[in-house]
Amino acid sequence: MSSVKELFCGLTTNPLPSPRKRTSDIAHAPFRNCDLTTQERKNALFNALRYFPPSTHAELAPEFAKELVDYGHIYMYRFLPNVPIKAYPISDLPCKHQHGSAIAHMILNNLDPKVAQFPEELVTYGGNGQVFSNWAQFWIVMYYLSIMNDDQTLVMYSGHPLGLFESNSSSPRVVVTNGMVIPNYSSKSDYDKMFAQGVTLYGQMTAGSYCYIGPQGIVHGTVLTVLNAGRKYLGLESLKGKVFLTSGLGGMSGAQAKAAVICDCVGITAEVSYEALYKRYEQGWVTEIIDADLDKLVARVRQARKNKETTAIGYHGNVVDIWEKFVNIYEETGEMLVDLGSDQTSCHNPFNGGYYPVQLGFEESQLVLKQEPKKFASLVQESLRRQIKAINTLADAGNLITCLFFHVFH
């Protein structure tokens, strides 16, 4: 039977584990588009193989090269752990020092499939918030944490374990730096190339620093924002019967649904990924699901407003469809179905899966993103313009407050 101790055995290379495919029934990161030169592809392969003895390169190189072509990054799926990843009790972790156990505990939490957005791509949240760049780094870091004592410090450079260094008991046990580059080479294109080559990563705030706590981390701030929008702009102490429309039910944006319930309003949160939507429903962040039926949604909103219900509706579909539907209803009847508007899609990464265009379904979007990235980017821009146009139409009517944009133009 597999034991948690196996997670700390280090990177196994003799013999190599058998090749394996990624798991089919969990969410996976979209294709990472990056136009690498021939030399940059060689660099990516070289940087991946640096963790392995030369005797293994003939077997691993073609496999890693294929991953780069198929997924836009080398994740090393062959080295996925066989032991279930979750935040095991610190007392169960075979580390020499409790500090090492605590850090390993947090890493395992970040990569738990019930927690992480794309666990097998080592993404915790935000579409591209990496814990590590590949699974070789995971194995090496877990081993280092198991042998680390209280006068050593582990140094991490964008997922790469530089090594264990002598320090002292009052020093940090781990020093992490992610995405540190010279400003002249810090464009989005530069980042995409560097990430593909395995020399940088975007750790978000808490993915690459191993301290993610899920949507609860921003529930309080979201609640205060929604409450004070009602107080400041609607002149209301109670939001009962008021409709709060937004989108995004990912690792952080999922907080919006819970905030709607805490604020006693009718919350509508659109999400294009059913897997993400259902995860939040199972966790209790969303109270009901409506599956891509705008007429059903409108009827439910009218009912909830009339009865002044408190609910968090998860709508499986694109939020642009909802905004435009509400505009059509307003222009035809004068009925305003929304009072507060927001958005928390990952628009820091709009052209690589952080935002899905309304013109395409979820699966079709992923296909176009991989095969026609320029077309995908153009569709995203058009979709954003449509979204803002619809929002502005309702805002100009004098009834809609759009003060809650978290990430649309981040």
C-alpha positions in Angstrom: 0.0 0.0 0.0 1.3 3.5 -0.9 2.5 5.5 2.1 2.8 9.3 2.5 6.5 8.6 3.1 6.9 7.9 -0.6 6.3 11.6 -1.3 9.6 12.3 0.4 11.8 9.7 -1.3 13.2 12.1 -3.9 13.3 12.0 -7.7 13.4 8.4 -8.8 15.6 7.8 -11.9 16.9 4.3 -11.5 14.7 2.8 -12.7 12.6 5.5 -14.2 8.8 5.3 -13.5 6.7 4.1 -16.4 5.3 6.7 -18.8 1.8 7.8 -18.0 -0.9 10.1 -19.4 -2.5 12.8 -17.5 -5.7 11.9 -15.6 -8.8 12.3 -17.8 -11.5 13.1 -15.2 -9.9 16.3 -13.7 -9.5 19.8 -15.0 -6.3 20.6 -16.9 -4.6 23.8 -17.8 -5.2 25.1 -21.3 -2.5 24.9 -23.9 0.2 27.5 -23.2 0.7 29.4 -26.4 4.3 30.5 -27.0 6.1 31.0 -30.3 9.5 29.5 -29.4 12.5 29.5 -31.7 14.4 26.3 -32.4 17.0 27.4 -29.9 14.4 28.2 -27.2 12.9 24.8 -27.7 16.3 23.3 -27.1 16.7 25.4 -24.0 13.4 24.2 -22.7 14.4 20.6 -23.2 17.9 21.2 -21.7 16.5 22.9 -18.6 14.0 20.0 -18.1 16.7 17.3 -18.4 19.1 19.1 -16.0 17.3 17.2 -13.1 18.2 13.8 -14.6 21.3 11.8 -15.1 22.6 11.7 -18.7 21.8 7.9 -18.9 18.1 8.8 -18.9 18.1 11.5 -21.5 17.6 9.3 -24.5 14.4 8.0 -23.0 13.1 11.3 -21.5 14.0 13.8 -24.2 11.5 12.7 -26.8 8.8 12.5 -24.2 9.5 16.0 -22.8 9.7 17.4 -26.4 6.3 16.0 -27.1 4.8 17.6 -24.0 6.2 20.9 -25.1 4.4 20.5 -28.4 1.2 19.1 -27.0 0.8 21.4 -24.0 3.1 24.3 -24.5 5.1 23.4 -21.3 7.0 20.4 -19.9 5.2 19.2 -16.8 6.7 15.7 -16.7 3.5 13.7 -16.2 5.6 10.5 -16.0 6.6 11.7 -12.5 3.1 12.3 -11.1 2.9 10.8 -7.6 1.0 7.6 -7.0 0.3 8.6 -3.4 -2.9 10.8 -3.1 -1.8 14.4 -2.6 -3.6 16.2 0.3 -2.6 18.2 3.4 -1.7 15.2 5.6 -1.2 16.0 9.4 2.2 17.4 10.1 2.8 14.5 12.5 2.5 12.0 9.6 5.2 13.7 7.5 8.6 12.1 7.8 10.7 15.3 8.1 13.6 15.8 10.4 12.4 19.2 11.6 8.9 20.3 12.2 9.5 23.4 10.1 10.1 21.2 7.1 6.9 19.3 7.9 4.9 22.5 8.1 6.2 23.7 4.7 5.6 20.3 3.1 2.1 20.3 4.6 1.3 23.6 2.8 2.7 22.4 -0.5 0.6 19.3 -0.4 -2.5 21.4 0.4 -1.7 23.7 -2.6 -1.6 20.6 -4.9 -4.6 18.7 -3.5 -7.0 18.0 -6.4 -9.9 19.2 -4.2 -8.1 22.5 -3.8 -5.9 23.1 -6.9 -7.4 24.5 -10.1 -5.2 22.3 -12.4 -3.4 19.9 -10.0 -1.5 17.9 -12.5 -0.1 21.1 -14.1 0.9 22.3 -10.6 -1.5 25.3 -10.8 -3.3 26.2 -7.6 -5.4 29.1 -8.8 -5.8 32.1 -11.1 -5.3 30.1 -14.3 -1.5 30.2 -14.1 -0.6 30.4 -10.4 2.1 27.7 -10.3 3.5 25.9 -7.3 6.4 24.4 -9.3 7.2 24.4 -13.0 7.4 20.6 -13.2 7.1 17.4 -11.1 10.8 16.9 -10.9 11.0 20.0 -8.8 8.3 18.7 -6.5 10.1 15.5 -5.7 13.4 17.3 -5.1 11.9 20.0 -2.8 9.9 17.4 -0.8 13.2 15.4 -0.3 15.1 18.6 0.8 12.3 19.4 3.3 12.5 15.9 4.8 16.3 16.2 5.5 16.4 20.0 6.4 17.4 20.9 9.9 17.1 24.2 11.8 20.4 25.6 10.7 19.7 25.3 7.0 17.7 27.3 4.4 16.2 26.0 1.2 16.5 28.6 -1.6 13.9 28.5 -4.4 14.1 30.3 -7.7 10.8 30.2 -9.7 10.2 26.6 -8.8 13.8 25.6 -9.1 15.4 24.3 -5.9 18.8 26.0 -5.9 19.8 24.0 -2.9 20.0 23.7 0.9 22.4 26.2 2.4 23.9 26.6 5.8 22.2 29.4 7.9 21.1 29.4 11.5 18.0 28.7 13.6 16.8 32.3 13.4 16.9 32.4 9.6 14.0 31.6 7.3 13.8 27.9 6.5 12.8 28.7 2.9 13.5 31.7 0.8 11.3 31.9 -2.3 11.6 34.2 -5.3 9.3 33.9 -8.3 9.3 35.8 -11.6 12.3 38.0 -10.8 13.5 39.4 -14.1 15.2 42.5 -15.4 12.4 45.0 -16.2 13.6 45.5 -19.8 12.7 41.8 -20.3 9.5 41.6 -18.4 6.8 41.8 -21.1 4.0 39.2 -21.4 5.8 37.7 -24.4 9.0 37.5 -22.4 7.2 35.8 -19.6 5.6 33.2 -21.9 8.9 32.3 -23.4 10.7 32.1 -20.0 8.0 29.9 -18.5 8.0 27.6 -21.5 11.8 27.3 -21.1 11.4 26.5 -17.4 13.3 29.5 -16.0 10.5 31.5 -14.4 7.0 31.1 -13.2 4.1 33.2 -11.9 3.3 32.1 -8.4 0.4 34.4 -7.9 0.3 35.6 -4.2 0.0 32.2 -2.4 0.5 29.4 -5.0 4.3 29.7 -5.5 4.8 30.7 -1.8 2.9 27.6 -0.6 0.3 29.4 1.6 -3.0 29.2 -0.3 -6.2 29.1 1.8 -8.8 29.2 -1.0 -11.7 31.6 -1.5 -12.0 32.2 2.2 -8.9 34.4 1.8 -10.9 37.2 0.2 -14.4 36.6 1.4 -14.1 39.3 4.0 -12.9 41.9 1.5 -15.5 40.9 -1.0 -18.3 41.2 1.6 -17.1 44.6 2.7 -16.9 45.8 -0.9 -20.4 44.6 -1.8 -21.9 45.9 1.5 -20.4 49.3 1.1 -21.3 49.5 -2.6 -24.9 49.1 -1.4 -24.5 51.7 1.3 -22.6 54.3 -0.7 -24.3 54.1 -4.1 -27.7 52.5 -3.4 -28.2 54.2 0.0 -29.1 50.9 1.5 -28.2 49.1 4.8 -29.8 45.9 3.6 -29.3 44.3 0.2 -32.3 41.9 0.4 -33.9 41.7 -3.0 -31.0 43.3 -4.7 -29.2 41.5 -7.5 -25.4 41.1 -7.7 -24.1 39.9 -11.1 -20.6 38.8 -11.6 -18.5 36.0 -13.1 -15.7 33.6 -12.0 -15.9 30.6 -9.6 -12.3 29.8 -9.5 -10.0 29.5 -6.5 -10.3 33.2 -5.5 -13.4 34.3 -7.4 -15.5 31.7 -5.8 -15.6 34.0 -2.8 -18.1 36.2 -4.6 -20.9 33.6 -4.3 -20.4 33.3 -0.6 -20.2 37.1 -0.2 -23.5 37.4 -1.9 -25.1 35.1 0.7 -23.5 36.9 3.6 -24.7 40.2 2.2 -28.3 38.8 1.9 -28.6 39.6 -1.8 -29.5 37.6 -4.9 -26.1 36.6 -6.3 -25.5 35.4 -9.9 -22.1 34.1 -10.7 -21.4 32.9 -14.2 -18.8 30.3 -14.8 -17.9 28.7 -18.2 -16.2 25.6 -16.6 -18.8 23.2 -15.2 -16.0 21.4 -13.3 -15.2 24.7 -11.5 -18.8 25.5 -11.0 -19.7 22.1 -9.5 -16.6 22.2 -7.2 -17.9 25.4 -5.6 -21.4 23.9 -5.4 -20.1 20.8 -3.6 -18.1 23.0 -1.2 -21.2 25.1 -0.4 -20.1 28.3 -2.0 -22.9 28.1 -4.6 -26.4 27.3 -3.4 -28.0 26.4 -6.7 -27.0 25.8 -10.4 -28.8 26.9 -13.6 -27.3 25.3 -16.7 -27.1 27.6 -19.7 -30.7 28.6 -19.8 -31.2 32.4 -19.8 -35.0 32.3 -19.7 -34.8 30.0 -16.6 -32.3 32.3 -15.0 -34.4 35.4 -15.6 -37.5 33.7 -14.1 -35.5 32.6 -11.1 -34.1 36.1 -10.6 -37.5 37.7 -10.8 -38.8 35.2 -8.2 -35.8 35.7 -5.9 -36.1 39.5 -6.1 -39.9 39.4 -5.4 -39.4 37.1 -2.4 -36.3 38.9 -1.2 -34.4 35.6 -1.1 -30.8 35.1 -0.1 -29.2 32.9 -2.7 -26.0 32.3 -4.7 -26.9 31.1 -8.2 -24.1 29.5 -10.2 -24.9 30.0 -13.9 -23.1 27.6 -16.2 -22.4 29.8 -19.2 -20.7 33.1 -20.2 -21.5 36.2 -18.2 -21.6 38.3 -21.4 -24.8 36.4 -22.4 -26.4 37.4 -19.1 -25.4 41.1 -19.4 -26.8 41.3 -23.0 -29.9 39.5 -22.0 -30.5 42.0 -19.2 -29.9 44.8 -21.6 -32.5 43.4 -24.0 -35.1 43.1 -21.2 -34.4 46.7 -20.1 -34.6 48.1 -23.5 -37.9 46.3 -24.3 -39.7 46.6 -21.0 -37.8 49.1 -18.8 -37.2 46.3 -16.2 -33.8 46.5 -14.5 -32.8 43.0 -13.3 -29.4 43.9 -11.8 -28.3 46.4 -9.1 -24.6 45.6 -8.6 -22.1 44.4 -11.2 -18.7 42.9 -11.0 -16.2 40.5 -12.6 -13.4 38.4 -11.4 -12.2 36.4 -14.3 -8.4 36.0 -14.7 -7.9 38.9 -17.1 -4.3 39.2 -16.0 -4.0 36.2 -18.4 -6.8 36.9 -21.0 -5.4 35.2 -24.0 -4.3 31.9 -22.4 -7.4 30.8 -20.7 -8.0 33.5 -18.1 -11.0 34.8 -20.0 -13.2 32.8 -22.4 -15.0 34.7 -25.2 -18.7 34.6 -25.5 -18.6 33.6 -29.2 -17.3 30.1 -28.3 -18.2 27.3 -25.9 -15.7 26.2 -23.3 -14.3 23.2 -25.1 -14.3 25.0 -28.5 -12.4 27.9 -26.9 -9.7 25.6 -25.7 -9.3 24.1 -29.2 -9.1 27.6 -30.9 -6.7 28.8 -28.2 -4.3 26.0 -29.1 -4.7 26.0 -32.9 -5.5 29.6 -33.7 -4.1 31.8 -30.9 -4.4 35.0 -32.8 -8.1 34.4 -33.6 -8.7 33.5 -30.0 -7.1 36.8 -28.8 -9.2 38.7 -31.2 -12.4 37.0 -30.0 -11.5 37.7 -26.4 -11.0 41.4 -27.2 -14.4 41.5 -29.0 -16.1 39.7 -26.1 -14.7 42.2 -23.6 -15.9 45.1 -25.7 -19.4 43.5 -25.8 -19.3 42.9 -22.1 -18.3 46.5 -21.3 -20.9 47.9 -23.8 -23.7 46.0 -22.1 -22.6 47.1 -18.6 -22.2 50.7 -19.7 -25.7 50.6 -21.2 -27.2 49.6 -17.9 -25.0 51.9 -15.9 -26.0 54.8 -18.1 -29.6 54.1 -17.3 -28.8 55.3 -13.8 -29.7 52.2 -11.9 -26.7 49.9 -12.1 -23.6 50.3 -9.9 -20.4 48.9 -11.5 -17.9 49.6 -8.8 -16.6 46.1 -8.2 -14.3 45.2 -11.0 -11.6 43.1 -9.5 -9.5 41.8 -12.4 -11.1 42.8 -15.7 -8.4 45.3 -16.5 -5.8 44.2 -14.0 
